[in-house]
Amino acid sequence: MTKTFPMIAKTLPGLEPVLEQELTALGANNIQIGRRMVSYEGDLKMLYKSNLYLRTALKVLRPIYEFDAEDIDILYTTLLNFDWSQWLTADMTFAVDAVVYSSTFKHSRYVVYKTKDAIVDYFREQTGGTKRPSVKLSNPQLIFHLHIAEQHVTLCLDSSGESLHKRGYRMEQDRAPINEVLAAGILLKAGWHGQCDLMDPFCGSGTFLVEAALIATGTPPGIYRESYPFERWPDFDSELCSEVYNDDSSEHSFDYHIYGSDLSPQAIAKAKR
């Protein structure tokens, strides 16, 4: 039997219903809309599809531990007693980020600092002080995400790393480009599915044009990204991931045209590239 687990897809405010529709189309289970997020359940295949196919998700998180903490000392002690060896070894690198909405925990940086301490101290205890994983801010092997709502703490694995709005297709951008997730969300809310011509008369570096083309052809928005952090998880299934990546069943032809224009020749050149 395929193992399922909870997941959280983060998004921009106002795009939660669109993201819910996307997850329904992907086949996710137990979908619940929250604030700037949609929670759901699925298996590893759903996790891989979420990163590759969701147009309005910023990140896909996998909750692995939940508890309540009344103060920073309880937070540290509880995290120290967590079995980090399920996911991490003493030879790996990791990073921690945190989102905090709490009257108890007022400084997210201090929460991150104490979480890092708990992880390092756990491995020091396990190895007699001889080995410990290293904190690495740039391209770590594992990324842990801590969400605190008042006293409730949710520890997650970050499967996406860089925000999913960074599709991987952009060579360069014009000044103040629209976020790709927002552009895709606006197009989907407007009912765009490639059923007619589309024109953006102020196209800038072409975000609406490219996102519209991806939607119109059924091309997964994450297909151009080089890698994802979930590829370094201990339960990563390379064959299953390749199956998801190479599945072109959602792609189809587009029988109309997408037009863009702009007063700036430089913006047009960037859009073409």
ABEGO torsion letter per residue (X at the ends): XBBBBBBBBBBBBGAAAAAAAAAAAAGBBGBBBBBGBBBBBBBAAAAAAAAAABAABABBBBBABBBBBABAAAAAAAAAABBAAAABBAABBBBBBBBBBBAABABAAAAAAAAAAAAAAAAAAAAGGABBBBBBABGBABBBBBBBBEABBBBBBBAAEBBAABAGABABBBBGBBBAAAAAAAAAAAGBAGABBBBBABAEAGAAAAAAAAAAAGBBAAAABABBAAAABAABBAAAAAAAAABAAABBBBABBBBBBBABAAAAAAAAX
